[in-house]
């Protein structure tokens, strides 16, 4: 997660950005967006099916393994190959399932598209809780960073979404992801806040009597 210095840097960036806009910026940082236990299960099932497919193509392998435990004086029973296949498939399933109980390996074997969908889903959930319709003018923006996946999302409330195209946030996203990949998540997040602040100041300049409606500090989840 972010260090105390990173938290202070990002909070200062939010405070500075909001001096020039009626918009409100909320920053949320997560260690990861999902546990991906289902991905581990999918790989285990795939390993089990792979063993069954291999033995279906070469049933002599199963009979050869049966011979290792048989006395060799009699013909193998009709279900010998099936029994060997079931045992090996079960072993493959358990080995892969156990190996993928280790989060770094499970994360490495999770498809990128799956990570993107889970990060987006979590960002939307947090946006609805922390920013959506939480301001009088519906001018909240959520910057969500998921560290384990190296992915981020920027989601804007209704008033901003109606006036600012989604691709406008591209430069802010690039700054954020570049910082994360370089091991400078705090710097990347602060840079993204500055970029978002500039866009908000252009479309939603600060008005007299504006108040701070959402917290400036980084929310860690």
Secondary structure, 3 states (H helix, E strand, C coil): CCCHHHHHHHHHHHHHHHHHECCEEEEEEECCCCCCHHHHHHHHHHHHHHHHHHHHHCHHHHHHHHHHHCCCCCCCCCCHHHHHHHHHHHHHHHHHHHHCCCHHHHHHCCCHHHHHHHHHHHHHHHHHHHCCCCCCCCCEEEEEEECCCCEEEEEECHHHHHHCCHHHHHHHHHHHHHHHHCCCHHHHHHHHHHHHHHHHHHHCECCCCCCCCCCCCCEEC
